[in-house]
Amino acid sequence: MAFAWPSGFHRIPDEDWTHQSVESLALKYDNVNRHGWYKNLDPTVEDLAGYLRDGHLLIDYSGGTGILEERLLKRVGGLDLGIVVVDSSPKFLRLALDKFRDDPRVAFRWIRYLKERKRLEFADEVLGVPLVRRGADALVSTNAIHLYYDLDETLRSWARVLHREARAFVQSGNIRYPNPAPGEWIIDDTVDAIHRAALEIVARDARFARYRSVLADSKRMAAYAAYREKVFIPVRPLHDYLGAFRRAGLRVAKVETRPIEARVKEWFDFLAVYHDAILGWIGGIEKLDGRPAPEEAVKDRLAILRLAMQIVFDGGDAFQCGWTYLTCGRAKS
Ligand SMILES: C[S@@+](CC[C@H](N)C(=O)[O-])C[C@H]1O[C@@H](n2cnc3c(N)ncnc32)[C@H](O)[C@@H]1O
């Protein structure tokens, strides 16, 4: 039996992004599917597989390129589910559409930025009346909650689309939790550590002497730091999240931190895509300097990124991270 979408709901909306071609940025991100650190999705897949039943509707909020769906649908086999992949990036969503266009269980929704209100659409606005009226049985958000700049409003909008008995499964490697094990990283903290190691390398290695002058220009360095923090947002503590869930009427029933191993080589491949944000001060960046870094500087930047990672990870092949998993229900009113 095929999942019964509410009448008036179209799995694939007739919007421009659905007719565009798949872009390289999305394909580059999707490479993480093959990375060891993306095992972080597996506990969430298990949690969902244990909870979901025939006829359930799942919202994958910030579902990106649909990696979770690939793993979940493989895991739950013929379960008669409906999944709506919701994301603010039409490019990522376009790749998810490529993967599941022909699967009647999967639908797609783009979260638009409402310029006049200076905010993204809320979950209930994105999903639309027929689906909100039906209500979702579960919501999942993986590797994304640390990016929500308006956490309170986002979580409140989740509460409005969930049934009374629904669950939310949320996880991120960028939540600062109490008592981390020795040597355990919050994954995005590595970015600042790499930047600091790169400063040392440039200051002492004659091959990179031409990048030293900018180090004394505190205004420019601050602008590069601000851009870095726009892409790799400063990590918020667990209690900020717990407070926001409580205020949204969502009860956090379980919090767990799990160790996840990341291979340095794979983390390099991931970070290399964002080299301008991490080490923009090496050669400059178009957004701040009005011209892109020369090819030679980009080459040096990647070489310095590699050297800095050797320093930060002590020449090792892998490092341990702590991933936080939250399971939530609706608070009883
Ligand atoms: C690191 S990716 C994770 C994608 C997917 N959940 C996964 O685990 O592979 C983060 C996703 O969050 C989306 N995102 C970023 N900011 C967001 C926001 N403020 N609200 C909703 N989604 C957001 C991005 O477009 C991206 O697809």
Ligand as a Chemical Component Dictionary entry (heavy atoms), coordinates in Angstrom:
data_LIG
# 
_chem_comp.id                   LIG 
_chem_comp.type                 NON-POLYMER 
_chem_comp.pdbx_formal_charge   0 
_chem_comp.three_letter_code    LIG 
# 
loop_
_chem_comp_atom.comp_id 
_chem_comp_atom.atom_id 
_chem_comp_atom.alt_atom_id 
_chem_comp_atom.type_symbol 
_chem_comp_atom.charge 
_chem_comp_atom.model_Cartn_x 
_chem_comp_atom.model_Cartn_y 
_chem_comp_atom.model_Cartn_z 
_chem_comp_atom.pdbx_ordinal 
LIG C1  C1  C 0  25.381 19.992 7.464 1  
LIG S1  S1  S 1  23.952 19.937 6.470 2  
LIG C2  C2  C 0  23.133 18.477 7.055 3  
LIG C3  C3  C 0  22.192 17.903 6.039 4  
LIG C4  C4  C 0  21.535 16.567 6.463 5  
LIG N1  N1  N 0  20.607 16.737 7.553 6  
LIG C5  C5  C 0  22.591 15.551 6.805 7  
LIG O1  O1  O 0  22.744 15.186 7.989 8  
LIG O2  O2  O -1 23.291 15.143 5.867 9  
LIG C6  C6  C 0  22.984 21.237 7.180 10 
LIG C7  C7  C 0  21.678 21.505 6.451 11 
LIG O3  O3  O 0  20.940 22.507 7.163 12 
LIG C8  C8  C 0  20.379 23.425 6.234 13 
LIG N2  N2  N 0  20.208 24.691 6.968 14 
LIG C9  C9  C 0  21.147 25.629 7.196 15 
LIG N3  N3  N 0  20.627 26.639 7.920 16 
LIG C10 C10 C 0  19.338 26.328 8.158 17 
LIG C11 C11 C 0  18.271 26.989 8.850 18 
LIG N4  N4  N 0  18.459 28.154 9.455 19 
LIG N5  N5  N 0  17.066 26.381 8.881 20 
LIG C12 C12 C 0  16.872 25.195 8.273 21 
LIG N6  N6  N 0  17.848 24.532 7.606 22 
LIG C13 C13 C 0  19.057 25.090 7.551 23 
LIG C14 C14 C 0  21.376 23.461 5.093 24 
LIG O4  O4  O 0  20.804 23.894 3.894 25 
LIG C15 C15 C 0  21.870 22.025 5.038 26 
LIG O5  O5  O 0  21.124 21.230 4.166 27 
# 
loop_
_chem_comp_bond.comp_id 
_chem_comp_bond.atom_id_1 
_chem_comp_bond.atom_id_2 
_chem_comp_bond.value_order 
_chem_comp_bond.pdbx_ordinal 
LIG C1  S1  SING 1  
LIG S1  C2  SING 2  
LIG S1  C6  SING 3  
LIG C2  C3  SING 4  
LIG C3  C4  SING 5  
LIG C4  N1  SING 6  
LIG C4  C5  SING 7  
LIG C5  O1  DOUB 8  
LIG C5  O2  SING 9  
LIG C6  C7  SING 10 
LIG C7  O3  SING 11 
LIG C7  C15 SING 12 
LIG O3  C8  SING 13 
LIG C8  N2  SING 14 
LIG C8  C14 SING 15 
LIG N2  C9  SING 16 
LIG N2  C13 SING 17 
LIG C9  N3  DOUB 18 
LIG N3  C10 SING 19 
LIG C10 C11 SING 20 
LIG C10 C13 DOUB 21 
LIG C11 N4  SING 22 
LIG C11 N5  DOUB 23 
LIG N5  C12 SING 24 
LIG C12 N6  DOUB 25 
LIG N6  C13 SING 26 
LIG C14 O4  SING 27 
LIG C14 C15 SING 28 
LIG C15 O5  SING 29 
# 
